[in-house]
Each structure stands twice: as C-alpha cells, then as structure tokens.
Amino acid sequence: MTAPLTADAHVYGLAGDGTADDGPALQELVDALGDATAADGRPRTVRVPAGRYLVRDRPVRWRSGVSLVGAGRGVTCFVLANPGAPDRPVPLAWFTTAQHGAGPENHIADVTFARFEIDGSRVQTEEYEVLAKGLGLQYVLRGRFSDLWIHDTAATGFGCDFLQDTVVEGVLTERCGRQDPGEKMGGAGIGIGVGGWGPVERLAVTDCTARGNGTNGIFLELQQEDWVPPRGIRVTACHTEDNRYGISDWGADGLLVTGCSMLGNHVAGFDVSAQGTTSVGGRGGIVTGCVLDGNAGDGIALGNTPGPYAFRGNRVSNNGRYGYWEHNLAGGDQEPATDVVLESNDVHDNALDGIRVDAPLHEPAIFGNRVRNNGRRASGAAEGGGAGVRCGPLSLTDEGAGWLPGGHRGKEVRVAAGDTAAEPSAEPAAGAPAEVTALVVDNTATRLDLVPVRPGAVTAWPGGTPAPGAAYRLPDAPAPRAGLTAAAAVTHPCVHGNRVRDDGHPRTQVHAVWLAPDAVWTGGRVSGNDFGGNASAATRFDSPPSGGRWRDNAG
C-alpha cells in the first residue's frame, strides 16, 4: 500500500468500536509505515481518532520511525485483552531484546507515543508475567512519550528500558501491577531499565503522576550487574502517591530528582536499595526541593550504596516511621556509604526518629537541617470496643477515645474479626480468624486513618470491614525517639548548624541525639547545633563517641 507521512487509523482498517480486534490492522499499518521509513528515512505517524481500539491476544511489534498519536486521554483508548491466550502478555507495543533482538545497533528511533489511554484491565495471565505491560519497548533512541494515561495493567504500566535522548512527560499511571503481590519484579507505574546504552543515558522524566501502583510509582533499575550505572537521568516535577515506593533508584549514577511530591506511599517515599533485579543500589544522586509526606513507612530510605548521595532542601514530614533511614538490605552492597549529605532539609513530625542510621556511614555531612517535633508515635497502648466504635473502609472511629493526635502514627491496629463484638473480650465466630490488622497512617483524638491493604485498594481490611462495636487494640509507643539516632558505625561526620529540638505540646522527640548501644561514633565534628527543648536530655550516649570535637552546641 502507499505509505503516507501521516495515516488515519480508520482509513487503514481500525474500527475503534471496542468490539472488533484492531490489533492485526494496527500491526499491518505499523509494518507498512516502518518499511517505508526504512526505505526513505522519513518517519511516519499513525493518527488515531476517538474510539476504543481493542488489541486482543497478541501485542503489536513496533517499528522504528513510526509514531502513534491519539485524540487525547480518555478520548482515544487502546483496550488490551488476552481471552484466547491466557499464557501470553499483551502490551500495546513491544520491541525487546529477548523477543526481537533489540540492542544499541538494533533499536527503535524517532518515535512519539502521545495523547491516548491504555486500559490493561482485561489482561490476566495464568502466572505473574513481567511483560504484561502497557508499553514494553527496549532500546529507544530519540523517543517522546507524552500525555498518556495507562491504568490497570497486570504488570508495569510504562515499562520501557534503555531510553536515549528521550523524554517521558505527562504520563499518568494508575493501579498498574494488578497481579504483582509486591514481591515480584516490575509491577510499577513507570519502570525504566537502565544501563544498556553505556555510562550515559540522556533521559528526562517530567510532570508524570503515578498513583496506586503495585510496587514503585517511578523507578530506575540497572539491568545487568556488570554494566556501568549510567549518568544523565533526571526526574522532575513528578507526583507519586499510594504506591509501595514513590520513587526508587536501583542502579543509576547521579540521578537528579527535583521538585517532586512523594505522598502516602506504603513503604517509603524515596528509596535507594538492593531491591532491583541486579541488587545494585544507586549512587551519586541528588534529591532536592521535594515533599515526602505522609508515607506509611519512611520518607527517605537509603542503603546498599557506596555513596555519595545528597538530599537538599526537602520537606520530610508526617511519615509513619523514620524521616530519613540509612539501612542496608541483605544481598546488596554492604560497604560504608561515603559522602552522604543532608543539607537544609525540614524533617518534622515523623512517627519515630527524624534521622536514623542503621548502616555504616563514612564522612557524612549533616548541616543546616531543622529536625523538629519527631517521635510522634508517643501514645501508649489502647483498646476499646462496643458502643461508639465503628470501622469504615479506611478508618476506625472510637467516639470515647481521647488519643494524642498523631500519637498512633505507624502502629498496627488489631481488630476482632467476625460478627459484632459488644465487649472487647467477645469471641469471634467459630472458624474465623481471631483478629485482622491494619496500619495507621495518622489519627485524630477519635479516628484512626488507615493505609489501604495494598496500593490502589479502597479498603484497609483484608477480610472485609469489621462490624460495628468490634474490639480493637493498639500497641505501646516505642522509646526513645530522637531527632538523630546512630545505631551503626559513623566515622568522621560533620554535624553542624542543625536545629534539633521539639517545640510541640506535648514534646515527643525525646532526645536531639542518641548514640544507641550498637553505635560506633568516631572522630568528626559536632558543633554549632541547637539541641535544646527536647522531651528529655539533649543527648543520650549508650555508646560514647570516640575522638572528634563536640562543642558550642546549645541545650
């Protein structure tokens, strides 16, 4: 057929009626335009009018130089389904190393995917399959992915790897990773494998939103352990919410994360660790001007990295465990992280310690931060039941309670299962589980706000909402809770010009600095800090510091 520079999908056989399988016609059109581009070097575009275009049982193998442009999100929709091939993933477009021999010399170039929706809710594989994505391309050169809405895919929504001179902008991913229990590879909103082009991959991810996805909102993952972690990747002005992790760096070098919001994620807002397929954490990254608020676990979790890493000018607040947590997972890099910088951050109202160090640090610089009013998980054990107690999908209310607001942040609430419990001691029905649990993200004087049972869920209760009057119990508060806690080896630190205090009523940050029994604090300088106004003493040394200078600290 004649191959125009711009082809109307309806003219070339796509129905867009939501019933006819448009996959074969789209594949034929992509092949024809790809052949023409290969012959004359002129890229082509498929224009797709409003409609619902069904792609059934087989993905479309994409071609270099062929773009796909719709009429807008929610206007042009590609519906993916696999009723006749339950063992086969069906991304809309794919081109991969394993299936098609993709590589630096066999890549997709000069393509745009823009202004359409991908609905993956009708793909269900017999077992979890990482390729059951919305888009699954590898080795893309000069690509642009713009104004896309990808939702309800079985695995990652936007799952494209090795993107060179490429922009990903205005992509909305929701409820992707449906079949990922949270422990498999993939299952993210935006998941980008890195390292295939060598030490530099020029990629910008900007103004994207990832909400309610099974694992990460946005993550970068090194794909081969022996590859050099690449530089050149930027994530700017993105929003991640209600994912397991907001944004994760699992193997980049010098990742720049700027002006992003990471809110209400289940494990951490920002994560660097060995959780990726190669167990390689990121290094050399800079996170600046971000808001990491109300995550059920930690605001920032950093580990399995040799360093350096810098966090500057961020707000890290109201998280359910630590504001910043230095840690190492088993299986990844265990060497001390060198040159970690925490500068000018506002770390406040987190449930436990503002800054917690559980893995070795060498020459960290912690200066100019406001670490205040942490340790909010200060309420003692509580229980109740009967009249005045009721549960909603994401809440538990006890009208007779008088809890400290935020005092149960990050706790597990245990609720009697089964029928209505008139008294806290009432027994559940025979054969029913004794209790169900939910995680508290925040609380008022009478209401617990709860974390959804998994990202994208509409309830916090794994077995259905407990009946009115059900008995509940909450554990005691842990102690101590400090602004800065060291529970590992910290060598030659610089801690200067920080304000580490509690001005709340009541004060819940017990100490400004706590050196826990396992800490080894060696050398360095701790000076010019304000350690006054905490609930107990300014410092607590269960293991005394060795060498260094502690001077001119108020409080």
C-alpha positions as CSV (number, residue, x, y, z in Angstrom):
1,M,0.0,0.0,0.0
2,T,1.0,3.6,-0.3
3,A,2.6,4.8,2.9
4,P,1.8,8.5,3.7
5,L,3.7,10.5,6.2
6,T,0.5,10.7,8.3
7,A,-2.0,7.8,8.2
8,D,-5.6,8.0,9.7
9,A,-6.2,4.7,11.6
10,H,-9.8,4.5,10.4
11,V,-8.8,4.7,6.8
12,Y,-6.5,1.8,7.2
13,G,-8.9,-0.6,8.8
14,L,-9.0,0.1,12.6
15,A,-12.6,0.2,13.8
16,G,-12.3,1.7,17.3
17,D,-15.7,0.3,18.3
18,G,-14.4,-1.6,21.4
19,T,-15.5,-5.0,19.9
20,A,-13.5,-5.7,16.7
21,D,-9.9,-6.8,17.2
22,D,-7.9,-3.9,15.9
23,G,-4.5,-5.5,16.6
24,P,-4.0,-7.1,13.2
25,A,-4.9,-3.9,11.3
26,L,-2.6,-1.8,13.5
27,Q,0.3,-4.3,13.0
28,E,-0.2,-4.2,9.3
29,L,-0.2,-0.4,9.3
30,V,2.9,-0.2,11.6
31,D,4.8,-2.7,9.3
32,A,3.9,-0.8,6.2
33,L,4.9,2.6,7.6
34,G,8.1,1.1,9.2
35,D,9.1,-0.4,5.8
36,A,8.5,3.0,4.1
37,T,10.6,4.8,6.8
38,A,13.4,2.3,6.4
39,A,13.3,2.9,2.6
40,D,13.3,6.7,2.5
41,G,14.3,7.7,6.1
42,R,11.2,9.8,6.6
43,P,9.4,9.0,9.9
44,R,5.6,8.4,9.8
45,T,2.7,9.0,12.2
46,V,-0.5,7.0,12.8
47,R,-3.3,9.4,13.8
48,V,-5.9,7.6,15.9
49,P,-9.3,9.3,16.2
50,A,-11.6,9.0,19.2
51,G,-12.7,5.5,20.0
52,R,-11.9,2.3,21.9
53,Y,-9.4,0.1,20.0
54,L,-9.2,-3.5,21.1
55,V,-5.9,-5.2,20.9
56,R,-6.5,-8.9,21.6
57,D,-4.2,-11.9,22.3
58,R,-1.1,-10.5,20.6
59,P,0.9,-7.3,21.1
60,V,2.0,-5.1,18.2
61,R,5.6,-5.4,17.3
62,W,6.8,-1.8,16.9
63,R,9.0,-0.4,14.2
64,S,11.5,2.4,14.1
65,G,10.2,5.7,12.8
66,V,6.5,5.0,13.4
67,S,4.7,7.3,15.9
68,L,1.2,6.7,17.4
69,V,-0.8,9.8,18.3
70,G,-4.4,9.8,19.6
71,A,-7.0,12.5,20.1
72,G,-6.4,12.8,23.9
73,R,-6.5,10.9,27.1
74,G,-9.9,9.3,27.7
75,V,-10.8,10.0,24.0
76,T,-8.6,7.6,22.2
77,C,-8.3,4.3,24.2
78,F,-6.5,1.1,23.5
79,V,-8.0,-1.8,25.4
80,L,-5.7,-4.7,25.9
81,A,-7.1,-8.2,26.4
82,N,-5.9,-11.9,26.1
83,P,-9.0,-14.1,26.4
84,G,-7.6,-16.5,23.8
85,A,-4.1,-16.6,25.1
86,P,-4.0,-16.7,28.9
87,D,-0.3,-17.5,28.9
88,R,0.6,-14.5,26.8
89,P,1.2,-10.9,27.9
90,V,-0.3,-8.3,25.6
91,P,1.4,-4.9,25.8
92,L,0.1,-2.4,23.2
93,A,3.6,-2.0,21.7
94,W,6.7,-4.1,22.3
95,F,10.2,-4.5,21.0
96,T,12.6,-6.3,23.3
97,T,16.0,-7.9,23.4
98,A,14.6,-11.4,24.3
99,Q,11.8,-11.4,21.7
100,H,13.2,-9.3,18.9
101,G,17.0,-8.9,19.4
102,A,16.8,-5.3,20.4
103,G,20.2,-3.6,21.2
104,P,22.2,-0.5,20.6
105,E,22.6,-1.5,16.9
106,N,19.0,-2.7,16.6
107,H,16.9,0.0,18.2
108,I,13.7,1.9,17.8
109,A,14.4,5.5,16.8
110,D,12.4,8.7,16.2
111,V,9.0,7.7,17.7
112,T,6.3,9.5,19.6
113,F,3.6,8.0,21.6
114,A,1.1,10.7,22.7
115,R,-2.4,11.6,23.7
116,F,-4.1,8.3,24.3
117,E,-5.2,5.9,27.1
118,I,-4.2,2.3,27.6
119,D,-6.6,0.1,29.6
120,G,-5.0,-3.1,30.7
121,S,-7.7,-4.4,32.9
122,R,-8.7,-7.2,30.6
123,V,-5.3,-8.9,30.5
124,Q,-5.0,-11.8,33.0
125,T,-2.1,-14.2,32.8
126,E,-2.1,-17.6,34.4
127,E,1.0,-16.6,36.4
128,Y,2.5,-13.2,37.0
129,E,4.3,-12.1,33.8
130,V,6.6,-9.1,33.8
131,L,5.9,-8.4,30.2
132,A,2.2,-7.8,30.7
133,K,2.8,-4.1,30.4
134,G,1.0,-1.2,28.8
135,L,4.1,-0.3,26.7
136,G,7.1,-2.6,26.6
137,L,9.9,-1.2,24.4
138,Q,13.7,-1.5,24.8
139,Y,16.5,0.5,23.2
140,V,14.6,3.6,22.2
141,L,16.6,6.5,20.6
142,R,15.1,10.0,20.3
143,G,11.7,8.9,21.7
144,R,8.9,11.1,23.2
145,F,6.2,9.7,25.4
146,S,3.7,12.4,26.1
147,D,0.2,12.9,27.6
148,L,-0.5,9.2,28.2
149,W,-2.9,7.6,30.7
150,I,-2.0,3.9,31.4
151,H,-4.0,2.0,34.0
152,D,-4.9,-1.4,35.5
153,T,-2.2,-3.3,33.7
154,A,-1.2,-6.7,35.1
155,A,2.5,-5.7,35.4
156,T,4.2,-2.4,34.9
157,G,2.2,0.3,33.1
158,F,5.0,2.2,31.3
159,G,7.8,-0.4,31.1
160,C,10.3,0.8,28.6
161,D,14.0,0.3,29.0
162,F,17.2,1.9,27.7
163,L,15.9,5.3,26.6
164,Q,18.5,7.5,25.0
165,D,17.8,11.2,24.1
166,T,14.3,10.5,25.2
167,V,11.6,12.5,27.1
168,V,8.8,10.9,29.2
169,E,6.4,13.7,30.1
170,G,2.8,14.0,31.4
171,V,2.3,10.2,31.8
172,L,-0.3,9.2,34.3
173,T,-0.2,5.6,35.6
174,E,-2.8,4.2,37.9
175,R,-3.4,0.8,39.5
176,C,-0.7,-0.9,37.4
177,G,0.8,-4.1,38.7
178,R,-2.5,-5.7,39.4
179,Q,-1.1,-9.2,39.5
180,D,2.1,-8.3,41.4
181,P,1.8,-9.2,45.1
182,G,4.5,-6.7,45.8
183,E,7.4,-9.1,45.8
184,K,8.0,-9.7,42.1
185,M,10.0,-7.7,39.5
186,G,8.1,-5.0,37.8
187,G,4.6,-4.1,38.8
188,A,5.3,-0.4,38.8
189,G,3.6,2.7,37.3
190,I,6.7,3.9,35.4
191,G,9.6,1.3,35.4
192,I,12.7,2.1,33.3
193,G,15.6,-0.3,33.0
194,V,18.9,1.5,32.6
195,G,22.5,0.7,31.5
196,G,22.0,-0.7,28.0
197,W,23.5,2.3,26.2
198,G,26.6,2.5,28.4
199,P,27.7,5.0,31.0
200,V,25.4,7.9,29.9
201,E,21.7,7.7,29.2
202,R,20.1,11.0,28.5
203,L,16.6,10.7,29.8
204,A,14.1,13.2,31.3
205,V,11.0,12.0,33.2
206,T,8.9,15.1,33.9
207,D,5.5,16.1,35.1
208,C,4.4,12.5,35.5
209,T,1.9,11.0,38.1
210,A,2.0,7.5,39.4
211,R,-0.8,6.5,41.8
212,G,-1.8,3.2,43.4
213,N,0.7,1.0,41.6
214,G,1.7,-2.4,42.9
215,T,5.4,-1.7,43.6
216,N,7.0,1.6,42.6
217,G,5.5,4.8,41.3
218,I,8.6,5.6,39.3
219,F,11.8,3.5,39.4
220,L,15.2,3.3,37.6
221,E,16.8,-0.2,37.6
222,L,20.2,-1.4,36.4
223,Q,19.5,-4.4,34.2
224,Q,22.9,-6.2,34.2
225,E,25.2,-6.4,37.3
226,D,28.4,-5.9,35.3
227,W,27.1,-2.8,33.5
228,V,28.2,0.7,34.5
229,P,25.4,2.6,36.3
230,P,24.5,5.3,33.9
231,R,24.5,9.1,34.4
232,G,22.3,11.6,32.7
233,I,18.8,10.7,34.1
234,R,16.5,13.4,35.5
235,V,13.2,13.1,37.3
236,T,11.4,16.5,37.7
237,A,8.0,17.8,38.9
238,C,6.5,14.3,39.3
239,H,3.9,13.1,41.8
240,T,3.8,9.6,43.3
241,E,1.1,8.5,45.7
242,D,-0.3,5.2,47.2
243,N,2.4,3.0,45.7
244,R,4.7,0.7,47.7
245,Y,7.6,3.0,46.9
246,G,7.2,6.5,45.5
247,I,10.5,7.0,43.5
248,S,13.3,4.4,43.6
249,D,16.9,4.5,42.4
250,W,18.0,0.9,42.0
251,G,21.2,1.4,40.0
252,A,21.6,4.8,38.4
253,D,24.6,7.1,38.9
254,G,23.9,10.8,39.5
255,L,20.2,10.6,39.3
256,L,18.7,14.1,39.7
257,V,15.3,14.2,41.4
258,T,13.9,17.7,41.6
259,G,10.6,19.3,42.7
260,C,8.7,16.0,43.2
261,S,6.0,15.0,45.7
262,M,6.0,11.6,47.2
263,L,2.9,11.2,49.4
264,G,1.2,8.3,51.1
265,N,3.3,5.5,49.7
266,H,3.2,2.3,51.7
267,V,6.9,1.6,52.4
268,A,9.0,4.7,51.5
269,G,8.6,7.9,49.6
270,F,12.1,7.7,48.1
271,D,14.2,4.5,48.1
272,V,17.8,3.6,47.3
273,S,18.5,-0.1,48.0
274,A,19.4,-3.5,46.5
275,Q,15.8,-4.5,45.6
276,G,16.3,-4.3,41.9
277,T,17.0,-7.3,39.7
278,T,20.8,-6.8,39.9
279,S,20.9,-5.9,43.7
280,V,22.7,-2.7,42.8
281,G,21.7,0.5,44.6
282,G,22.0,3.9,43.1
283,R,24.9,6.2,43.8
284,G,25.8,9.9,43.2
285,G,22.2,11.1,43.2
286,I,20.8,14.4,44.3
287,V,17.3,14.9,45.6
288,T,16.3,18.5,46.1
289,G,13.2,20.6,46.6
290,C,10.9,17.6,47.1
291,V,8.0,16.9,49.5
292,L,8.0,13.5,51.2
293,D,4.9,13.5,53.4
294,G,2.5,11.0,55.0
295,N,4.2,7.8,53.8
296,A,3.2,4.9,55.8
297,G,6.9,3.8,56.3
298,D,9.9,6.1,55.8
299,G,10.2,9.4,54.0
300,I,13.7,8.6,52.6
301,A,15.2,5.1,52.8
302,L,18.9,4.9,51.6
303,G,21.0,1.8,51.6
304,N,23.2,-0.7,49.6
305,T,25.1,2.3,48.1
306,P,28.7,3.2,48.2
307,G,27.7,6.8,48.1
308,P,27.8,9.6,47.6
309,Y,24.2,10.8,47.8
310,A,22.8,14.3,48.6
311,F,19.4,15.4,50.0
312,R,19.0,19.2,50.0
313,G,16.1,21.5,50.7
314,N,13.4,18.8,51.1
315,R,10.4,18.6,53.4
316,V,10.3,15.2,55.1
317,S,7.3,15.1,57.3
318,N,4.4,13.1,58.9
319,N,5.8,9.7,57.9
320,G,4.9,6.6,59.7
321,R,8.4,5.5,60.8
322,Y,11.6,7.5,60.1
323,G,12.0,10.7,58.2
324,Y,15.4,9.5,56.9
325,W,16.6,5.9,57.3
326,E,20.1,4.7,56.5
327,H,20.0,0.9,56.1
328,N,21.3,-2.0,54.1
329,L,19.3,-4.9,52.8
330,A,21.0,-8.3,52.7
331,G,22.3,-9.3,49.3
332,G,23.4,-5.8,48.2
333,D,26.4,-3.6,48.8
334,Q,27.4,-3.5,52.5
335,E,30.4,-1.1,52.4
336,P,30.0,2.2,54.3
337,A,28.2,4.9,52.3
338,T,30.7,7.7,51.8
339,D,29.8,11.4,51.5
340,V,26.1,11.3,52.2
341,V,24.9,14.9,52.6
342,L,21.8,16.0,54.4
343,E,21.5,19.8,54.0
344,S,18.8,22.3,54.7
345,N,16.0,19.8,55.0
346,D,12.9,20.2,57.2
347,V,12.5,16.9,58.9
348,H,9.5,17.1,61.2
349,D,6.5,15.2,62.8
350,N,7.7,11.8,61.8
351,A,6.5,8.9,63.9
352,L,9.9,7.7,65.2
353,D,13.4,9.2,64.7
354,G,13.8,12.1,62.3
355,I,17.1,10.7,61.0
356,R,18.1,7.1,61.8
357,V,21.4,5.5,60.9
358,D,21.4,1.7,60.9
359,A,24.2,1.1,58.4
360,P,27.8,2.4,58.3
361,L,28.4,6.0,57.1
362,H,31.8,7.5,56.3
363,E,32.3,11.2,56.4
364,P,28.6,12.2,56.2
365,A,27.7,15.9,56.3
366,I,24.6,16.8,58.2
367,F,24.2,20.6,58.3
368,G,21.6,23.3,58.3
369,N,18.7,21.0,58.9
370,R,15.6,21.6,61.0
371,V,14.9,18.3,62.7
372,R,11.9,19.0,64.9
373,N,8.9,17.5,66.7
374,N,9.6,13.9,65.6
375,G,8.7,10.9,67.7
376,R,5.0,11.5,67.2
377,R,4.2,7.8,67.9
378,A,4.0,8.7,71.6
379,S,0.6,7.4,72.6
380,G,0.6,4.4,74.9
381,A,-1.3,1.1,74.4
382,A,-5.0,1.5,73.9
383,E,-8.0,-0.8,73.4
384,G,-11.8,-0.5,73.1
385,G,-14.9,-1.9,71.6
386,G,-18.7,-1.8,71.9
387,A,-20.8,1.3,71.6
388,G,-19.2,4.2,69.8
389,V,-16.7,2.0,67.8
390,R,-17.2,1.7,64.1
391,C,-15.0,0.9,61.1
392,G,-15.0,2.4,57.6
393,P,-13.1,1.2,54.6
394,L,-10.1,3.3,55.6
395,S,-10.8,4.3,59.2
396,L,-11.6,3.2,62.7
397,T,-13.5,5.6,65.0
398,D,-13.9,5.4,68.7
399,E,-16.1,8.2,69.9
400,G,-15.0,7.7,73.5
401,A,-11.2,7.9,72.8
402,G,-9.0,10.8,73.6
403,W,-5.9,10.0,71.7
404,L,-3.0,12.3,71.1
405,P,-3.3,13.5,67.5
406,G,-0.7,11.6,65.6
407,G,0.2,9.5,68.6
408,H,-0.6,6.2,66.9
409,R,1.1,7.1,63.6
410,G,2.6,4.0,62.0
411,K,1.2,1.5,64.5
412,E,-0.7,-1.7,63.6
413,V,-4.3,-1.8,65.0
414,R,-5.7,-5.2,65.7
415,V,-9.4,-5.7,65.4
416,A,-11.6,-8.6,66.4
417,A,-12.8,-10.4,63.3
418,G,-16.3,-11.9,62.7
419,D,-19.6,-10.6,64.0
420,T,-20.2,-7.6,66.1
421,A,-18.3,-7.6,69.4
422,A,-20.3,-5.9,72.1
423,E,-17.4,-6.1,74.5
424,P,-13.6,-6.1,73.9
425,S,-13.4,-9.7,75.2
426,A,-16.1,-11.1,72.9
427,E,-15.1,-14.2,70.9
428,P,-15.2,-14.3,67.1
429,A,-17.4,-16.8,65.3
430,A,-16.1,-20.4,65.2
431,G,-13.5,-20.9,62.4
432,A,-13.0,-17.2,61.8
433,P,-9.6,-15.6,62.3
434,A,-9.3,-14.0,65.8
435,E,-8.1,-10.7,64.5
436,V,-7.4,-8.6,61.4
437,T,-4.8,-5.9,61.3
438,A,-4.5,-2.6,59.6
439,L,-1.7,0.1,59.5
440,V,-2.4,3.5,61.0
441,V,-1.2,6.4,58.8
442,D,-2.5,9.1,61.2
443,N,-5.0,9.8,63.8
444,T,-7.1,12.5,65.5
445,A,-8.5,12.3,69.0
446,T,-11.2,9.8,68.0
447,R,-10.3,8.4,64.5
448,L,-7.6,6.3,63.1
449,D,-6.8,6.8,59.4
450,L,-5.6,3.6,57.8
451,V,-3.4,2.5,55.0
452,P,-5.1,0.6,52.1
453,V,-4.4,-3.1,52.3
454,R,-2.4,-2.8,49.1
455,P,-1.7,0.1,46.6
456,G,-4.7,1.0,44.7
457,A,-7.1,-0.7,47.1
458,V,-10.2,1.0,48.5
459,T,-10.1,-0.7,51.9
460,A,-7.6,-1.3,54.7
461,W,-9.2,-4.5,55.8
462,P,-8.0,-7.8,54.2
463,G,-11.2,-9.7,55.1
464,G,-13.9,-7.1,54.9
465,T,-14.8,-4.1,57.1
466,P,-15.2,-5.2,60.8
467,A,-18.6,-4.9,62.2
468,P,-19.7,-2.0,64.5
469,G,-18.6,-2.4,68.0
470,A,-15.7,-4.7,67.1
471,A,-12.9,-4.9,69.8
472,Y,-9.6,-3.3,68.9
473,R,-6.2,-2.8,70.5
474,L,-3.2,-0.7,69.8
475,P,0.4,-1.4,71.0
476,D,2.5,0.8,73.2
477,A,4.8,3.6,72.0
478,P,8.5,2.6,71.4
479,A,11.2,4.7,73.1
480,P,13.5,6.5,72.9
481,R,12.7,8.6,69.8
482,A,15.3,11.0,68.8
483,G,15.9,13.7,66.2
484,L,19.2,12.0,65.1
485,T,19.9,8.4,66.1
486,A,23.1,6.4,65.3
487,A,22.9,2.7,65.7
488,A,25.9,1.8,63.4
489,A,29.4,2.9,62.6
490,V,29.7,6.6,61.8
491,T,33.2,7.8,61.1
492,H,34.4,11.4,60.7
493,P,31.0,13.0,60.5
494,C,30.3,16.8,60.2
495,V,27.2,17.7,62.1
496,H,26.9,21.5,62.1
497,G,24.3,24.2,62.3
498,N,21.3,22.0,62.8
499,R,18.2,22.8,64.8
500,V,17.3,19.5,66.5
501,R,14.6,20.3,69.0
502,D,10.9,19.8,69.9
503,D,8.6,22.8,70.3
504,G,5.4,20.8,70.3
505,H,2.9,20.3,73.1
506,P,3.5,17.7,74.4
507,R,7.1,17.2,73.4
508,T,7.5,13.8,71.7
509,Q,11.1,13.9,70.4
510,V,12.9,12.5,73.5
511,H,16.5,13.4,72.6
512,A,18.2,15.6,70.0
513,V,21.0,12.9,69.5
514,W,21.0,9.3,70.6
515,L,24.0,7.1,70.2
516,A,22.4,3.6,70.6
517,P,24.3,0.6,72.0
518,D,25.4,-0.6,68.6
519,A,26.8,2.8,67.5
520,V,30.5,3.4,66.9
521,W,30.9,7.2,66.5
522,T,34.5,8.0,65.6
523,G,36.1,11.4,65.1
524,G,34.5,14.2,63.2
525,R,32.9,17.4,64.4
526,V,29.6,18.2,66.1
527,S,29.3,21.9,66.6
528,G,27.1,24.9,66.4
529,N,23.9,23.0,66.7
530,D,20.7,23.8,68.8
531,F,19.9,20.6,70.8
532,G,17.6,22.3,73.3
533,G,13.9,21.8,74.0
534,N,13.5,18.0,73.7
535,A,11.3,16.0,76.0
536,S,14.3,14.6,78.0
537,A,18.0,15.3,77.8
538,A,19.6,16.8,74.7
539,T,21.8,13.8,74.2
540,R,21.9,10.2,75.2
541,F,25.1,8.1,74.8
542,D,24.6,4.4,75.3
543,S,27.9,4.1,73.4
544,P,30.2,7.1,73.9
545,P,31.7,8.9,71.0
546,S,35.4,8.3,70.3
547,G,37.6,11.3,69.4
548,G,36.3,14.2,67.4
549,R,35.0,17.5,68.7
550,W,31.7,18.2,70.4
551,R,31.5,21.9,71.1
552,D,29.3,25.0,71.0
553,N,26.0,23.1,70.9
554,A,23.1,24.8,72.6
555,G,21.0,22.7,75.0
